[in-house]
Amino acid sequence: MSTIEKFNSHVMHTYGRLPIVLDKGSASNATDENGMEYIDFGSGIGTNSLGYCDEKWADAVCAQVRTIQHTSNYFYTKVQADYAERLCTVTGYESVFFCNSGAEANECAIKIARKYSSDKYGEGRGTIITLTNSFHGRTITTLSATGQDVFHKYFFPFTPGFIHTPANDTAALEKAVAEDKSVCAVMVEFIQGEGGVNRLDPDFARDVQRICEANDLVFIADEVQTGMGRTGTMLASEQYGVKPDVTTLAKGIAGGIPMGACLARGKCSDVLTAGTHGSTFGGNPIACAGAAAVLDRLTSDGFLEEVQQKGYYFSQKLLDMKGVSGITGMGLMIGVIPEKADPHDVLEKAAKKGLLILTAKEKIRLLPPLTISREQIDKGLKILSDILSEV
């Protein structure tokens, strides 16, 4: 029985998988079990932030595996304490809750917002506004928070307490806050990744912060995909000139090890108390060791500036490419608008030619490792150009 047959016999069919069995990887290259090599412009949906098996990252993880791999959160570990201090310092937050995924980080943010409001105002003020076309996770509650009707099927009843207003529509947001006195928070993505790699307007982001401050609402930023250097700064919020009360992280935070984080500051920093939240694996020593290695690289001299430069390099190459009508995104989070080609067809053709890409609605989505070389960028874009020029 082949690997794919064995897999499909026992693993639930919750993903539309390509018929590729990845076996190993190095830097921005992956190799399948038949020896075919691929340039990876997806990096595990933005998770392998340092590429495959970065040497310093692997050394840090292996050293931790041989020291202590896990302990209950009834105890302390130095690796978690050290990483928490560094993460809060570089992001400008006061406290952090560690978990295992973006959905879990967003669940934590939702609980912080509702508990903050409950502690101060009592019951009946727990509604959270999210944006139309947003995506916040696949748990029942984060699906409820997601502003896309396509996700609101099958799993009824969904968690109540969420309303959705259009992105970049300040008037609609102000109207919702004024008319619904149960609102306690506003939750946004600065770039809607799954929604099509769509950027928020900077003025709207500032309006969100202004409205939240004026009404004592919790401003939540879902930076699961945009955070940890993906856009060319540690957090995308830095490029918008705002400072949310709560920011969630995951994806590339630990370089490929499951990890999420919920950062809080000011009025939200001490909301969660003993027994109000928890996670068996949250802050796992192995994950923290991997995350510390990622943070080492992100904070090294010139690294984030290089991400910005690579993002610009990608953009110029794409805009000059036949078959591309435009691009969206920021840094190394790029949406490509094809003139004629179907993004899903392009994805399948690219894989056959040795390039791994992603899609987001009607766009080709690129989330390459932050460490990708210009040589690999050029090789991958040549494959993409050849496919698009055929249409």
N, C-alpha and C positions, 0 to 999 in steps of 0.2 A: 504494500500500500504506500502510495506517495505521501509526502509531507502534507500536501494540500488535501488529499483525500482523507487522511487521518484527522487533520485539523477540522475539516467540514463535518466529519462524523461525530465530533465530540464538543466542538466549540459553538455556542449559539451564534446564529447568523445575523448579528446586529450591525455588521458593517458591509459595505459594498467593496470587497477587496479586489485588488489586481492579482493576477496569477503569478506572483513573484514571491519567492521565499528568501528573504534577506538573511544572510549568514554571518557576515562580519562587515566591519567598516573602519575607515581611517580618515581623519580630517573631514572633508566634505564628500568623500567617496564611500559608497556602499557596494558590497559584492554579494550576489545571490548564490544559492547552493550549487548552481551550475557554472560558477566562475565568471558570470557576466558582471561588468562594473557599471555603476550608475553615478552620475553627479547628482547630489541631493540638494535640490532647491526648496525642500519642504522641512527638513530637519525634524522629523517627527511632529509636525505641526508646531514648529517653533520651539521645540523642547530641547533638542541637542544643540544648545546655544554655542558650545565650543566645538561642535562637530562630533564625529565618532571617536571615542576612546582617546581623547586628549591625554597626553602623557602625565602632566602634572595633576590633572583631575583624577585620572585612574590611580595614580600613586596615592593620592589623599584618601580616596575611597577604600582602596585595598588596605592601607594602614589602619583605617578605622575598623574595617571588618575584623582585623586581627587584634583589635584592642577591646572594644565592646560594641556589639552590633545593635543592641536594643535594651532598654530598661523601661519600666513603668514610669509614667509621669508623676507618680507619688515620690519620685526621687529626682535629684538634679544631675545634670551632666555638664561638664566643662565645655564640650564642643558646642552644645546648644546655647549656653550662656554667652560664649565668645561670639558666636555667629549672630545672636540676637542683638548684642551690643553694636556690632559692626553694621548690621543691616539697618537698624534704627538710626544710627549716626549718619550713614550715607544718604538715607532717604528723608531724613528730617522728621521722623516720627518718634513717639515716646514708648510705645509698647507694641508687641506683636503676638499673635496666636498662630502657632504652626499646625498645619494639617497636611493633607495628602493630595489635594487637587484644587483646581480652580472653582469647581462647584462647591466644594467644602469651604473654601475661603469666602465665597459669596454668601453661603449660608451663615457663616460667622458674622459677616458684615450686616446681614439682615437682622440677626439676633441683637447685635450691638445697637442698631438704630431703634429697634422696637423696645429694647430694655431701657435705653436712655430716655425715650419718651415716656415709657411707663413709670420709671422712677420719678420723673419730674412732673408729669401731667396726669398720671393715673391711666386707667383703661380707656379704650376707645380712640386711641391716637396711634394707629399702627400701619396705616396705608403707606406704601412706597411707590413713588412714581418712577417708572423706567421709560426708555425711549422706544418708539416704534422701530422695528427692524433690529432690535438689540438681541443679544444672545448671552445668557448668564449661566448656563449649565444644564444638566440632564436629570437632576433630582426633581422630585415633584415640585418642590418650592422654587428652585431656580428655573424650571420650565415655566412656572407661573409668572415669574419675574420677566421672562423672555418676551419681548414685544413682537413676536411673529406668530400669526395664527396657525401656521403649518405645524407648529410644535404643540398646539393645544388640542390634541386629539387623543383618544383611546384611554387615557389614564385618569379619567374622572373619578372623584371630584378633585379639581386642582385647588391648591392652597389659596384662600382668599386674601385680599389685602394688597392687590397690585393694580395700578392703572397705568396706561401708556399714553404718552403725548409725543408728537412728531419731533424728531431731531431738528435742532436749529430754529425752533419756533418758540421764541420767548413769550409771546402773547398767550399761546396755548398753555405753556407751563404756568405762567402767572395766573391764568384763569382757573386752572385745576387746583392750584394751591388756595386761591381765594374762595372757591366754592366748596371745597372738601376739607373740613376742619379736622378730619382724621389723618391727614397726611403727616408723616413723621420724617420722611427722607426722600431724597432724589438720588437715583443711581444711574451712572452713565459710563459708556465706553468712549474714550477720546477718539478711537478709531474702531468702528464696528467691523470686527474681523469676519466672523461667520456671516454677517449681514451684507458683505460685499466690499470690505476694505474701504469704508466710507469715513472720512474725517469729520469731526465736529468743527463747526466754525468757532474760531477763538473768542469772538464776541459772545457767542451763546454760552460757551464754557464759563466765561466770567459772569454772565447773567445767572447761571445756575448757582455759582457761589454767592452772588449778591442776594438772590432770592432765599437761599438756605440760611444765610446769616440773618436776614431781616425777619424770618419766621421761625428761627430756632429749629431748623430742620437739619438732619444729618446729611452731609454731602458725601456720597460714596462714589469712588472711582473704581470700576472694574478694569484693572490693568493686567489681567491674567495673560493676555496675549501681547500687550504693548509694553509691559514693564521689563525690567532687568536688561536694559540696553537695546532692546529690539528697535526702537525708533531713533536711536542715536544719543539719547540721554538716559540716565538711570531709570527715570520715570517719564512717561509722555507728558504728564501734568506740568513738568518743568518748561516745556515748550509752549504751554498754554497760559502760563503766568498765574496759575491757580494752585491752591493747596487744599485738597479735599480733607474732610475729617477722618475718613477711612479709605484705605486703598488696599485692594486685593491683588495678590500675585500668585503665579504658578508657572506653567509651561517651562520656560528656560531657567527658572530660578536655581535648580540643582543639576543642570546639565544632562538630564535624562533619567534621574531618579525621581520617583513620585514624591512631589512636595508642593504644598501651597502655603501661603502666608496671608494673614489679615493684619494690616498695620493700622494703628489708631493714634490719634493725638488729641490734645486739649480735652474738651468735654467728653470725648469718647474713650480716652486712654484707660480709664479705670472702671468702665461700666461692667465688664464681665468679672464675676467674683467666683470663689470656690463653689463648684457644683453647678454653675450655670452653663458651662460648656466643657467639652472635652474631646479627646481623640486618642485612641490607643497608640497609634503610630505617629501622631503629630510630634515634630521635633526629633524624629528618629536620628540617632547619632550618625548613621551612614549618610542619610539625606543631608544632614547639617554639614558633614565633611565635604560632600560634593558641592553643596551650595557655597561653602566658604572658598573652595577652589575657583568656582565661577566668579565670585565677588572679587577675589584677588585679580583675576584677569580684567574684569570690567573697570576696576579702579586703577589699573596700571596706566602709566603715562601714555597719553595719546590714543588709548584704545577706543573710547567712545567717539572721538573725533574721526578715527579711521572708519568706524561704522557709518557715520554721516557721509563721509567721502565715498564709501562703497555704495551707499544708497543713491547718491547723486550720479555716480558712474553707471549704475544699473539703469536709472531713470533716463539718462541721456541716450544710452544704447537702445533702450526700448522705444523711446520716442522717435528714433531714427529708423526703426525697424518696419519693413513692409508688413502690412497686415495688422498693425497696432493703431488704434484710433485715439488712445489716451491711456493715462495711468493715474492711479490714486494711491494713497498711503503716505508713509513717512519712514525714512531710514531704510532698514531692511525688512519692512513690512509693506509689500508692494502688490497692488492690484493692477492687472493688465486688462484693458478693454480691447478685445479683438474686433477687427472690422467685420469679418464674416464668419470666422471659425467658431465652432461650438467648443466651449472650454473643456467639456468632458471628453470630446473626441481628441482634443489636443493633448490632454492628460494621458490618454491611452497610447497615442502615437509616440509621445515623448518617452514614455516608459520603454517602448519597444526599441527606441533609439539610444537608450542609456541616460535619460534625464528624468528625475522624479520631481513632479510639481504638484500643486494643489489647485482647487477651485473654490470660489466663493460666489454663489449665485451665478451671474452671467460673466464673471471675470475669472481670469487665470490668477491664482494667488501664489506669490513667491515669499517664502520665509526661510531663506538660506541660513546656514550657520553664521554667526557673527564673525567667525574667524576665516571665512571663505577667502581664497586668494583671487586676485584679478584674473589670473590665468584660468582658474576654474569658472569664474563668471563668464569669461569670453567663450570657453568651450560649451558651457551650458546654453548660453544665449545663441550660439551658432546653431545648435540643434533646434531650439525654439524658433529661430528665424526661418530655418529650412522648412519647418512644418507649416508655419503661418503663410509663407510665400507660395505654398502649394494650393492654397484655398482660392 
